[in-house]
Amino acid sequence: MLSRHAFLSLVASVALLSLAPVQAQEARREAPEINVEQLSKLLADPEAMKKTVVVDVRSDEETAVSVIPGAITKQQFEAKAKEHAGKTVVAYCMVGGRSTLYSRELLAKGFDAVNFKGSMVAWTNAGKPLVTLDGEPTNRVHTNGGKKAPAGYEAVRGN
C-alpha cells in the first residue's frame, strides 16, 4: 500500500504526464514576480492596464473585506477568462503562496501570468490603498488568526 505522500506524488506525476509536453514544462515553471513598486506603477498607467488584469485569488471572505484597487476576484476572472486572453495576469493573495500556484496554473493554460511577491501583506506594509469590491476606499484588511494589521489599517479577523 502506498503512503499518502507517495500516492500524492503519483497523482501529481500522472496529472503532469496528461498535459501536453509544453504545458507540463509550464506547470513546473516558476511564475515571474513583480513587487509593490512595479505593481503601483502598473496600476497608475492606464495604457498598461488595458493589457493587464489584476486577480485576487483569496477567498470570498477575504475579498469581501477589501482588494487592491483595480483587482477582480478569481471567480470574476474565470467567468470571463476568454475576454482576458492576451493580457498579462497579475495574481495576488495574502502573502504570495496561493497566487504563486495560480500563476503557474495560468502559465500552463497559456496565459501570460505573474505573481505579486508578498501580495496583500507587502501592499499594506507599504501603506498602499485598498478598496471594497464596489470600488469604495477602505482601510479594512482581512487578517488570518490573531495577526495585526499594519498601521493605518483596521484588521478584520478571519479563521
N, C-alpha and C positions, 0 to 999 in steps of 0.2 A: 504494500500500500504506500502511495506517495504521501510525503509530508505536505502540509499546507503550502509551505514555501515552494517546494518542488512542483506542486500542482499549479500554483500561480505562475511560476516561471514557464511551465509548459504551455499554459493558456496564452501567455503573452507572446511566446515564440510562435505558436500556431497563428495567432492574430496577425503578427508581423509577416509571416510567410504568405498569408492570404492576400496581402496587399501587393500591388504591382511593385517591382523592384525599386523604382524611383520613390514611390510612396513609402516603402519600408525604410529607405535611407532617410527620408524627410522625417518620419516618425521618431527616429532616434536622434536627429539633429537638434542641437540646441537652438532655441529661438534667439535672434538678435535682441538686444536690450536697449532701452532708452532710459534716461534719468529724468529727474524733476525739471532741470533747466531745459532739456530738449523738449519735453512734453509741454512746458509752459510756452516756449517759442512756437511750437506747432499749433497750439490752441489759439494763439494770438494772430496767426497768419491765415486769413480767410481763403486764400488761394490753395494753401497746403491742405486745409481742412476739407476742401472739395474732393481731395484724393485720399482722405483718411477717415476712418471710423474708430472711435474710442469705445471699447466694450468693457463694461464692468461685469466680471464673472462671479461676483459674490452672490450670496443667497438673496431671496426676496426680502427676508427680514433685514438684511444689511442694506440693500439698495433702497428700501422704503425710508430709511433714515436720511441718507444723503449719497450723492455721487459727485464725481469730478464734473465741472461744467462741460457740456457738450457730449457727455457719455450717454450711451444707451445700454440697456441690460443685455445679457447673453440671450435671453428669450426673444427680445426685440430684434437682435441681430439675426438669430437663426430663423425667425419668421420671415425675414426679407433678405436672406443671405445672397440671393441672386442679384439683388439691387446693389450689393456692395462688391460684386466681382470687379477686380481690377484696382480696388482701393487697398491701402495699407491698413491693416487692423492692428490697433494698439490695445492689447489686453492688460487688465489690471485686476487685482483682488485686494486683500488686506495687506499682505506682506510680499507677495510675488510667487507663492507656490502653486496655487490653483491657476493663475494666469500663465505661468510657465508651461504647465501641462496643456492648457487650452491653446496656447500659441503653437506648440508642437503639433497638436491635433489639426489646427488650421493649416499649418505648413503641409502636413500630409494630404490635406484635401485640396491643395493647390493655391491657397491664399497666401498673400504676402503678409506675414504676421510678425509683430514684435512684442516683447514683454516689457511692461513698465517696471523697471527694477525698483524694489522697495514699495511699490504700489501705494495704497492709501496711507500707510504709516509714513512713508517718505514725503508724500504730498502734504499731510497735515503737519509733520515736523518742520516743513519748510514754510508753514503758515499760509498755504495756498487756499483759495476759496472753494467752497462746497455749495451745492445746490440740491434742492429736492428733485424728484423725478419730474415735477411740474416746472422746473427751472427757477424756483424761488430761492434766493440766497438763504443759507442757513449756516450755523456754526456747530450743528449737531453732527456727531460722528459715532457710528456703531463700533463698540469695542467688545472684545470677547472676554468673558470672565470678569475679573476684577481689575482689568487694565485701565489705567488713567488715560484721558485724552490729553494731547499737548495743550499748552497754554493758549487760551483764546477759543477753545472748542469745548463743547459740552458732550460728555460721554453718555452714550445710550448703551447700556449694558445688555449684552446678549448671553447666550448659554456659555 
